[in-house]
Amino acid sequence: MRPQSLETASISSGSSSPTRHSVSPTQRSVREDSTTSWKSSIRRIVSVLNLVPKEKSSFEKQQERKLREVDMYMNRPQICRLPLKSLTS
């Protein structure tokens, strides 16, 4: 007899009537475990993809450069902000 559902039928050697055996709970947990491992592997893939830096457009690079230059200028001491030509010696 072929199994047609979650239950299987087998004929025992002592009797002519088939006995039914249900699927054990461990087989069900294997399916749940595979779902859990599938979800966790997707999470790992997504976290790795988040680590990869995305490429910036030329506009974003230019804006970042401007911000960096302004920060460098503002962090310098007052004397270093003046151009060299205007310094009196």
The first five atom37 places (N, CA, C, CB, O) and aatype in JSON, in Angstrom:
{
  "aatype": [12, 1, 14, 5, 15, 10, 6, 16, 0, 15, 9, 15, 15, 7, 15, 15, 15, 14, 16, 1, 8, 15, 19, 15, 14, 16, 5, 1, 15, 19, 1, 6, 3, 15, 16, 16, 15, 17, 11, 15, 15, 9, 1, 1, 9, 19, 15, 19, 10, 2, 10, 19, 14, 11, 6, 11, 15, 15, 13, 6, 11, 5, 5, 6, 1, 11, 10, 1, 6, 19, 3, 12, 18, 12, 2, 1, 14, 5, 9, 4, 1, 10, 14, 10, 11, 15, 10, 16, 15],
  "atom_mask": [
    [1, 1, 1, 1, 1],
    [1, 1, 1, 1, 1],
    [1, 1, 1, 1, 1],
    [1, 1, 1, 1, 1],
    [1, 1, 1, 1, 1],
    [1, 1, 1, 1, 1],
    [1, 1, 1, 1, 1],
    [1, 1, 1, 1, 1],
    [1, 1, 1, 1, 1],
    [1, 1, 1, 1, 1],
    [1, 1, 1, 1, 1],
    [1, 1, 1, 1, 1],
    [1, 1, 1, 1, 1],
    [1, 1, 1, 0, 1],
    [1, 1, 1, 1, 1],
    [1, 1, 1, 1, 1],
    [1, 1, 1, 1, 1],
    [1, 1, 1, 1, 1],
    [1, 1, 1, 1, 1],
    [1, 1, 1, 1, 1],
    [1, 1, 1, 1, 1],
    [1, 1, 1, 1, 1],
    [1, 1, 1, 1, 1],
    [1, 1, 1, 1, 1],
    [1, 1, 1, 1, 1],
    [1, 1, 1, 1, 1],
    [1, 1, 1, 1, 1],
    [1, 1, 1, 1, 1],
    [1, 1, 1, 1, 1],
    [1, 1, 1, 1, 1],
    [1, 1, 1, 1, 1],
    [1, 1, 1, 1, 1],
    [1, 1, 1, 1, 1],
    [1, 1, 1, 1, 1],
    [1, 1, 1, 1, 1],
    [1, 1, 1, 1, 1],
    [1, 1, 1, 1, 1],
    [1, 1, 1, 1, 1],
    [1, 1, 1, 1, 1],
    [1, 1, 1, 1, 1],
    [1, 1, 1, 1, 1],
    [1, 1, 1, 1, 1],
    [1, 1, 1, 1, 1],
    [1, 1, 1, 1, 1],
    [1, 1, 1, 1, 1],
    [1, 1, 1, 1, 1],
    [1, 1, 1, 1, 1],
    [1, 1, 1, 1, 1],
    [1, 1, 1, 1, 1],
    [1, 1, 1, 1, 1],
    [1, 1, 1, 1, 1],
    [1, 1, 1, 1, 1],
    [1, 1, 1, 1, 1],
    [1, 1, 1, 1, 1],
    [1, 1, 1, 1, 1],
    [1, 1, 1, 1, 1],
    [1, 1, 1, 1, 1],
    [1, 1, 1, 1, 1],
    [1, 1, 1, 1, 1],
    [1, 1, 1, 1, 1],
    [1, 1, 1, 1, 1],
    [1, 1, 1, 1, 1],
    [1, 1, 1, 1, 1],
    [1, 1, 1, 1, 1],
    [1, 1, 1, 1, 1],
    [1, 1, 1, 1, 1],
    [1, 1, 1, 1, 1],
    [1, 1, 1, 1, 1],
    [1, 1, 1, 1, 1],
    [1, 1, 1, 1, 1],
    [1, 1, 1, 1, 1],
    [1, 1, 1, 1, 1],
    [1, 1, 1, 1, 1],
    [1, 1, 1, 1, 1],
    [1, 1, 1, 1, 1],
    [1, 1, 1, 1, 1],
    [1, 1, 1, 1, 1],
    [1, 1, 1, 1, 1],
    [1, 1, 1, 1, 1],
    [1, 1, 1, 1, 1],
    [1, 1, 1, 1, 1],
    [1, 1, 1, 1, 1],
    [1, 1, 1, 1, 1],
    [1, 1, 1, 1, 1],
    [1, 1, 1, 1, 1],
    [1, 1, 1, 1, 1],
    [1, 1, 1, 1, 1],
    [1, 1, 1, 1, 1],
    [1, 1, 1, 1, 1]
  ],
  "atom_positions": [
    [[0.83, -1.18, 0.0], [0.0, 0.0, 0.0], [0.88, 1.25, 0.0], [-0.95, -0.01, 1.21], [1.9, 1.29, 0.69]],
    [[0.5, 2.25, -0.77], [1.28, 3.49, -0.83], [0.7, 4.51, 0.14], [1.3, 4.06, -2.27], [-0.52, 4.6, 0.25]],
    [[1.53, 5.27, 0.83], [1.01, 6.3, 1.73], [0.36, 7.42, 0.92], [2.13, 6.87, 2.63], [0.94, 7.92, -0.04]],
    [[-0.84, 7.8, 1.32], [-1.55, 8.84, 0.6], [-1.67, 10.12, 1.4], [-2.92, 8.34, 0.22], [-2.06, 11.15, 0.85]],
    [[-1.36, 10.09, 2.66], [-1.45, 11.28, 3.5], [-0.34, 11.23, 4.53], [-2.84, 11.4, 4.18], [0.66, 10.54, 4.34]],
    [[-0.52, 11.96, 5.63], [0.49, 11.94, 6.68], [0.49, 10.62, 7.44], [0.26, 13.08, 7.63], [1.42, 10.35, 8.21]],
    [[-0.53, 9.81, 7.24], [-0.58, 8.52, 7.9], [-0.21, 7.42, 6.9], [-1.99, 8.26, 8.51], [-0.51, 7.53, 5.71]],
    [[0.43, 6.39, 7.38], [0.8, 5.27, 6.51], [0.09, 4.02, 7.0], [2.35, 5.06, 6.48], [-0.16, 3.85, 8.2]],
    [[-0.23, 3.16, 6.09], [-0.89, 1.9, 6.44], [0.08, 0.76, 6.19], [-2.2, 1.7, 5.62], [0.8, 0.75, 5.19]],
    [[0.09, -0.17, 7.09], [0.93, -1.35, 6.9], [0.16, -2.58, 7.35], [2.29, -1.22, 7.68], [-0.67, -2.51, 8.26]],
    [[0.43, -3.68, 6.73], [-0.24, -4.92, 7.07], [0.72, -5.73, 7.92], [-0.69, -5.73, 5.79], [1.84, -6.03, 7.51]],
    [[0.26, -6.06, 9.11], [1.12, -6.86, 9.99], [1.03, -8.32, 9.57], [0.72, -6.68, 11.48], [0.04, -8.73, 8.97]],
    [[2.03, -9.09, 9.88], [2.07, -10.49, 9.45], [1.04, -11.35, 10.18], [3.46, -11.06, 9.65], [0.62, -12.36, 9.64]],
    [[0.64, -10.99, 11.37], [-0.28, -11.8, 12.16], [-1.74, -11.56, 11.82], [0.0, 0.0, 0.0], [-2.55, -12.46, 12.03]],
    [[-2.12, -10.4, 11.31], [-3.54, -10.14, 11.04], [-3.7, -9.65, 9.61], [-4.11, -9.11, 12.04], [-2.75, -9.2, 8.98]],
    [[-4.91, -9.74, 9.12], [-5.17, -9.31, 7.75], [-5.65, -7.86, 7.69], [-6.19, -10.22, 7.11], [-5.73, -7.3, 6.6]],
    [[-5.97, -7.25, 8.82], [-6.44, -5.87, 8.8], [-5.24, -4.91, 8.89], [-7.44, -5.6, 9.96], [-4.32, -5.15, 9.66]],
    [[-5.27, -3.84, 8.11], [-4.15, -2.9, 8.15], [-4.16, -2.08, 9.44], [-4.2, -1.96, 6.93], [-5.22, -1.74, 9.96]],
    [[-2.99, -1.78, 9.93], [-2.87, -0.92, 11.11], [-2.32, 0.42, 10.65], [-1.96, -1.56, 12.22], [-1.52, 0.47, 9.72]],
    [[-2.74, 1.47, 11.28], [-2.32, 2.81, 10.86], [-1.29, 3.36, 11.85], [-3.54, 3.77, 10.76], [-1.44, 3.24, 13.06]],
    [[-0.25, 3.97, 11.29], [0.78, 4.62, 12.1], [0.85, 6.07, 11.66], [2.17, 3.91, 11.95], [0.98, 6.37, 10.47]],
    [[0.78, 6.95, 12.61], [0.88, 8.37, 12.24], [2.35, 8.78, 12.19], [0.1, 9.27, 13.24], [3.22, 8.09, 12.74]],
    [[2.61, 9.88, 11.55], [3.97, 10.4, 11.44], [4.42, 10.85, 12.81], [4.06, 11.57, 10.4], [3.68, 11.52, 13.53]],
    [[5.63, 10.5, 13.17], [6.11, 10.85, 14.51], [6.34, 12.35, 14.64], [7.41, 10.09, 14.81], [6.58, 13.03, 13.64]],
    [[6.27, 12.88, 15.85], [6.46, 14.32, 16.04], [7.86, 14.79, 15.65], [6.2, 14.69, 17.49], [8.06, 15.97, 15.35]],
    [[8.83, 13.88, 15.65], [10.18, 14.31, 15.27], [10.24, 14.67, 13.8], [11.2, 13.2, 15.57], [11.0, 15.56, 13.41]],
    [[9.45, 13.99, 12.96], [9.44, 14.33, 11.54], [8.83, 15.7, 11.32], [8.66, 13.28, 10.75], [9.25, 16.43, 10.43]],
    [[7.85, 16.07, 12.11], [7.26, 17.4, 11.99], [8.26, 18.47, 12.43], [5.98, 17.5, 12.83], [8.33, 19.53, 11.82]],
    [[9.03, 18.18, 13.48], [9.99, 19.18, 13.95], [11.12, 19.37, 12.95], [10.56, 18.77, 15.32], [11.7, 20.46, 12.88]],
    [[11.45, 18.35, 12.18], [12.48, 18.5, 11.15], [12.02, 19.54, 10.13], [12.77, 17.14, 10.45], [12.81, 20.37, 9.69]],
    [[10.75, 19.48, 9.78], [10.22, 20.46, 8.83], [10.28, 21.87, 9.43], [8.77, 20.11, 8.43], [10.67, 22.82, 8.76]],
    [[9.9, 22.0, 10.7], [9.96, 23.3, 11.37], [11.4, 23.77, 11.49], [9.3, 23.23, 12.76], [11.69, 24.96, 11.33]],
    [[12.32, 22.84, 11.78], [13.73, 23.19, 11.88], [14.27, 23.69, 10.56], [14.55, 21.99, 12.36], [15.06, 24.63, 10.52]],
    [[13.85, 23.06, 9.46], [14.34, 23.51, 8.16], [13.81, 24.91, 7.85], [13.92, 22.53, 7.05], [14.51, 25.72, 7.24]],
    [[12.58, 25.2, 8.27], [12.03, 26.54, 8.08], [12.83, 27.54, 8.91], [10.54, 26.6, 8.47], [13.15, 28.63, 8.43]],
    [[13.14, 27.17, 10.13], [13.92, 28.05, 11.01], [15.31, 28.28, 10.43], [14.03, 27.45, 12.42], [15.79, 29.41, 10.41]],
    [[15.95, 27.22, 9.96], [17.29, 27.39, 9.39], [17.24, 28.2, 8.11], [17.94, 26.02, 9.13], [18.17, 28.96, 7.82]],
    [[16.17, 28.05, 7.34], [16.01, 28.85, 6.11], [15.88, 30.32, 6.47], [14.77, 28.38, 5.31], [16.5, 31.17, 5.83]],
    [[15.08, 30.63, 7.48], [14.91, 32.02, 7.9], [16.21, 32.59, 8.43], [13.81, 32.14, 8.96], [16.56, 33.74, 8.14]],
    [[16.94, 31.82, 9.22], [18.19, 32.32, 9.77], [19.24, 32.51, 8.68], [18.72, 31.37, 10.85], [20.04, 33.44, 8.75]],
    [[19.24, 31.65, 7.67], [20.2, 31.83, 6.57], [19.87, 33.09, 5.77], [20.22, 30.6, 5.65], [20.77, 33.79, 5.32]],
    [[18.58, 33.38, 5.6], [18.19, 34.61, 4.91], [18.64, 35.82, 5.72], [16.65, 34.66, 4.69], [19.13, 36.8, 5.16]],
    [[18.49, 35.75, 7.04], [18.94, 36.86, 7.89], [20.44, 37.07, 7.76], [18.58, 36.59, 9.37], [20.91, 38.21, 7.69]],
    [[21.2, 35.97, 7.71], [22.65, 36.09, 7.56], [23.01, 36.72, 6.22], [23.32, 34.72, 7.68], [23.9, 37.57, 6.15]],
    [[22.33, 36.32, 5.16], [22.6, 36.88, 3.83], [22.3, 38.36, 3.82], [21.76, 36.16, 2.75], [23.08, 39.15, 3.29]],
    [[21.18, 38.75, 4.4], [20.81, 40.17, 4.44], [21.82, 40.96, 5.26], [19.4, 40.34, 5.02], [22.18, 42.07, 4.87]],
    [[22.27, 40.41, 6.38], [23.24, 41.15, 7.19], [24.57, 41.3, 6.46], [23.45, 40.44, 8.54], [25.23, 42.34, 6.59]],
    [[24.98, 40.3, 5.7], [26.21, 40.41, 4.93], [26.05, 41.44, 3.82], [26.6, 39.04, 4.33], [26.97, 42.22, 3.56]],
    [[24.89, 41.46, 3.18], [24.65, 42.45, 2.13], [24.64, 43.86, 2.69], [23.33, 42.16, 1.42], [25.04, 44.8, 2.0]],
    [[24.2, 44.02, 3.92], [24.21, 45.34, 4.53], [25.62, 45.82, 4.84], [23.38, 45.33, 5.81], [25.86, 47.02, 4.95]],
    [[26.56, 44.9, 4.98], [27.94, 45.26, 5.26], [28.66, 45.8, 4.02], [28.69, 44.07, 5.81], [29.62, 46.55, 4.14]],
    [[28.2, 45.41, 2.87], [28.84, 45.84, 1.62], [28.5, 47.31, 1.39], [28.39, 44.95, 0.41], [27.33, 47.66, 1.33]],
    [[29.52, 48.17, 1.25], [29.22, 49.59, 1.03], [28.62, 49.81, -0.35], [30.48, 50.44, 1.2], [29.11, 49.28, -1.35]],
    [[27.56, 50.58, -0.39], [26.97, 50.86, -1.7], [27.75, 51.97, -2.37], [25.47, 51.24, -1.56], [28.32, 52.85, -1.71]],
    [[27.77, 51.93, -3.68], [28.52, 52.94, -4.43], [27.77, 54.26, -4.4], [28.75, 52.49, -5.88], [26.55, 54.31, -4.54]],
    [[28.53, 55.33, -4.21], [27.92, 56.65, -4.13], [27.97, 57.31, -5.5], [28.64, 57.53, -3.08], [28.88, 57.08, -6.3]],
    [[26.97, 58.11, -5.75], [26.94, 58.85, -7.01], [27.97, 59.98, -6.94], [25.51, 59.4, -7.31], [28.48, 60.3, -5.87]],
    [[28.25, 60.57, -8.08], [29.23, 61.67, -8.1], [28.73, 62.85, -7.27], [29.52, 62.11, -9.55], [29.53, 63.55, -6.64]],
    [[27.42, 63.09, -7.27], [26.86, 64.18, -6.47], [27.07, 63.93, -4.98], [25.36, 64.36, -6.78], [27.45, 64.83, -4.24]],
    [[26.82, 62.69, -4.54], [27.02, 62.34, -3.13], [28.49, 62.47, -2.74], [26.53, 60.91, -2.85], [28.8, 62.95, -1.66]],
    [[29.38, 62.04, -3.62], [30.81, 62.17, -3.34], [31.22, 63.63, -3.21], [31.64, 61.5, -4.44], [32.0, 63.99, -2.34]],
    [[30.67, 64.47, -4.09], [31.0, 65.89, -4.06], [30.48, 66.54, -2.77], [30.4, 66.61, -5.29], [31.2, 67.33, -2.15]],
    [[29.29, 66.21, -2.37], [28.73, 66.75, -1.13], [29.57, 66.31, 0.07], [27.26, 66.3, -0.95], [29.83, 67.11, 0.98]],
    [[29.98, 65.08, 0.08], [30.8, 64.56, 1.17], [32.14, 65.29, 1.22], [31.02, 63.05, 1.01], [32.63, 65.63, 2.3]],
    [[32.74, 65.52, 0.06], [34.01, 66.23, -0.01], [33.87, 67.66, 0.53], [34.53, 66.25, -1.45], [34.73, 68.14, 1.26]],
    [[32.78, 68.33, 0.15], [32.55, 69.69, 0.64], [32.42, 69.72, 2.15], [31.28, 70.28, -0.01], [33.0, 70.58, 2.82]],
    [[31.67, 68.79, 2.69], [31.52, 68.72, 4.15], [32.86, 68.48, 4.83], [30.52, 67.62, 4.53], [33.15, 69.09, 5.86]],
    [[33.65, 67.6, 4.26], [34.96, 67.31, 4.83], [35.85, 68.55, 4.81], [35.63, 66.18, 4.07], [36.55, 68.83, 5.79]],
    [[35.83, 69.28, 3.7], [36.65, 70.48, 3.59], [36.21, 71.55, 4.59], [36.6, 71.05, 2.17], [37.05, 72.2, 5.2]],
    [[34.92, 71.73, 4.76], [34.41, 72.71, 5.71], [34.82, 72.31, 7.12], [32.87, 72.83, 5.62], [35.25, 73.16, 7.91]],
    [[34.69, 71.04, 7.45], [35.08, 70.58, 8.78], [36.57, 70.79, 9.01], [34.73, 69.1, 8.96], [36.97, 71.2, 10.1]],
    [[37.37, 70.53, 8.02], [38.81, 70.73, 8.18], [39.12, 72.2, 8.38], [39.58, 70.18, 6.95], [39.99, 72.56, 9.18]],
    [[38.42, 73.05, 7.67], [38.65, 74.49, 7.79], [38.25, 74.97, 9.18], [37.87, 75.26, 6.7], [39.0, 75.73, 9.8]],
    [[37.12, 74.56, 9.66], [36.63, 75.04, 10.95], [37.44, 74.48, 12.12], [35.17, 74.68, 11.12], [37.47, 75.09, 13.18]],
    [[38.06, 73.36, 11.95], [38.82, 72.76, 13.04], [40.24, 73.31, 13.14], [38.88, 71.26, 12.87], [40.95, 73.02, 14.11]],
    [[40.66, 74.08, 12.19], [42.01, 74.64, 12.22], [42.06, 75.83, 13.17], [42.46, 75.06, 10.81], [41.04, 76.49, 13.39]],
    [[43.21, 76.12, 13.71], [43.35, 77.34, 14.52], [43.17, 78.58, 13.63], [44.73, 77.39, 15.22], [43.32, 78.5, 12.41]],
    [[42.85, 79.7, 14.24], [42.56, 80.93, 13.5], [43.71, 81.33, 12.58], [42.26, 82.07, 14.48], [43.47, 81.74, 11.44]],
    [[44.91, 81.21, 13.03], [46.06, 81.64, 12.22], [46.21, 80.78, 10.97], [47.35, 81.57, 13.06], [46.68, 81.27, 9.94]],
    [[45.82, 79.53, 11.04], [45.94, 78.64, 9.89], [44.83, 78.86, 8.88], [45.93, 77.19, 10.35], [44.93, 78.36, 7.75]],
    [[43.8, 79.58, 9.24], [42.7, 79.82, 8.31], [43.04, 80.95, 7.34], [41.43, 80.15, 9.07], [42.41, 81.05, 6.28]],
    [[43.98, 81.77, 7.67], [44.34, 82.9, 6.81], [45.21, 82.41, 5.66], [45.07, 84.0, 7.61], [46.03, 81.51, 5.84]],
    [[45.04, 82.97, 4.48], [45.93, 82.61, 3.38], [47.36, 83.07, 3.67], [45.42, 83.22, 2.05], [47.56, 84.02, 4.42]],
    [[48.31, 82.42, 3.09], [49.71, 82.72, 3.37], [50.1, 84.12, 2.9], [50.6, 81.7, 2.7], [50.97, 84.73, 3.51]],
    [[49.5, 84.64, 1.87], [49.87, 85.95, 1.34], [49.52, 87.08, 2.3], [49.18, 86.18, 0.01], [50.21, 88.1, 2.31]],
    [[48.49, 86.92, 3.09], [48.07, 88.01, 3.96], [48.83, 88.05, 5.28], [46.6, 87.9, 4.23], [48.67, 89.0, 6.05]],
    [[49.63, 87.06, 5.56], [50.4, 87.07, 6.81], [51.49, 88.14, 6.74], [51.02, 85.68, 7.08], [52.18, 88.27, 5.72]],
    [[51.64, 88.89, 7.81], [52.71, 89.9, 7.87], [53.93, 89.28, 8.5], [52.26, 91.16, 8.66], [53.83, 88.6, 9.52]],
    [[55.05, 89.5, 7.9], [56.26, 88.92, 8.47], [57.23, 89.98, 8.89], [56.91, 87.99, 7.49], [58.31, 89.66, 9.39]]
  ]
}
